[in-house]
Amino acid sequence: MKDYLNNKFIETFHETPEGFLSCGGRFEVLGNHTDHNHGLCIAATCSLAIYGAYKKRDDKIISIMSEGYPLFNIKINDLRKKNREIGRSSALLRGIAYYLSSLGYQYGGITIYLKSMIPSGAGVSSSAAFELIIAQMYNIIFNEGKIPLIDLCKASQFAEREYYGKMCGLLDQIGVAYGGLTCIDFADINNPKIESLKPEFNGYHFVIVNSGGDHSSLSHLYAAIPQDMFKVANYFNKKFLREISKDELLQNKEKIILKCGSKAYQRALHFFEENERVIKAKTAIKENDIPSLINLINESRISSTEYLENMCVDNIKEGSPLEACELIMLASHNKAGVKINGGGFAGSVIALIPDDELDNVTNVAGEKYGKNNVHVVSVRNEQPSVIK
């Protein structure tokens, strides 16, 4: 990959790059829709990655070529938000620089060539991988690599939320940045506790299946899940569900349903039970008890189906994550653990599959959704790192 990037950089910019970086995507093992209410999650950095070559510039211009897209240039001498950039990659470049500058870090112009091996619709947060590889370039080129990873994550999340205009929790950025498998506790959102787990998935593989579906019109469905959880927290005069207990929720069930609605209550119940699953899964991973982890993943899927209701849209199963999950369970003879990967409603699912069922699952899913939508992935242990 390094030789490829070097050649493409020279071909595009007619000069030689001075460095090379890679950054994996992420997938969610457990903790679906918990981070926005300061809950618990287990995320994995993914072997599907984005790769980049770069060279420092003497001006305040970022010239970036992302393979498959037109080359573009932006001036970052003015770091204020530009409304015309909302929804564009340039907003991320400017927003990251603004956040890092606000912490006293340096930034400047860079010439960049990127190649992403993260397929569209895989649900491994290509946006966070893009953000972190850019943030790491600012870090290495202008700050001697001294910026803490958590600040790079916060800068990336800030840029996506405030400049790009897409709501996101910090799970995506942490999952991308820290490498390996991490258990994240968002009780203190400004200083989340991040614990590295070192599992041995001998005899098992993760598979991501993209069931298809257009996400562009589903933002209101994604937003409704945290909003429903906030409603229940507000019933107790709190802002986030993490500030109340599961017992308080259960003891006030009828009143909450009357005040907030049954769906809000169910989604709040999912939050608490998903946090419990994360705690159990952390123990299972430490003990290399993969069958127990698989059971917990399946419990999460059932909760997403019955409580979150984010497995399909308008009860249409065809082409939905719900259909993909059922297909994988059938193809694996009910030996797999499979759940939604990301916000839900459309897109991808993540499955942990015993090796003796792997070929059957990938063949069946490939026939249904196309081989290009089935990805056998592994956990990438590296943080956003220099390609040597």
Stockholm file with secondary structure:
# STOCKHOLM 1.0

chainA/1-388         MKDYLNNKFIETFHETPEGFLSCGGRFEVLGNHTDHNHGLCIAATCSLAIYGAYKKRDDKIISIMSEGYPLFNIKINDLRKKNREIGRSSALLRGIAYYLSSLGYQYGGITIYLKSMIPSGAGVSSSAAFELIIAQMYNIIFNEGKIPLIDLCKASQFAEREYYGKMCGLLDQIGVAYGGLTCIDFADINNPKIESLKPEFNGYHFVIVNSGGDHSSLSHLYAAIPQDMFKVANYFNKKFLREISKDELLQNKEKIILKCGSKAYQRALHFFEENERVIKAKTAIKENDIPSLINLINESRISSTEYLENMCVDNIKEGSPLEACELIMLASHNKAGVKINGGGFAGSVIALIPDDELDNVTNVAGEKYGKNNVHVVSVRNEQPSVIK
#=GR chainA/1-388 SS CHHHHHHHHHHHHSSCCSEEEEEEEEEEEECTTCGGGTCEEEEEEEEEEEEEEEEECSSSEEEEEETTSCCEEEECSCCSCCGGGTTSHHHHHHHHHHHHHHTTCCCCCEEEEEEECCCTTSCSCHHHHHHHHHHHHHHHHHHTTCSCHHHHHHHHHHIIIIIICCCCCSHHHHHHHSCSEEEEECSSTTSCEEEEECCCCTTEEEEEEECCCCCTTCHHHHHHHHHHHHHHHHHTTCSSGGGSCHHHHHHTHHHHHHHHCHHHHHHHHHHHHHHHHHHHHHHHHHTTCHHHHHHHHHHHHHHIIIIICCSSBTTBCTTSHHHHHHHHHHHTTTCCEEEECSSCSSSEEEEEEEHHHHHHHHHHHHHHHCGGGEEEECBCCCCSEECC
#=GC SS_cons         CHHHHHHHHHHHHSSCCSEEEEEEEEEEEECTTCGGGTCEEEEEEEEEEEEEEEEECSSSEEEEEETTSCCEEEECSCCSCCGGGTTSHHHHHHHHHHHHHHTTCCCCCEEEEEEECCCTTSCSCHHHHHHHHHHHHHHHHHHTTCSCHHHHHHHHHHIIIIIICCCCCSHHHHHHHSCSEEEEECSSTTSCEEEEECCCCTTEEEEEEECCCCCTTCHHHHHHHHHHHHHHHHHTTCSSGGGSCHHHHHHTHHHHHHHHCHHHHHHHHHHHHHHHHHHHHHHHHHTTCHHHHHHHHHHHHHHIIIIICCSSBTTBCTTSHHHHHHHHHHHTTTCCEEEECSSCSSSEEEEEEEHHHHHHHHHHHHHHHCGGGEEEECBCCCCSEECC
//
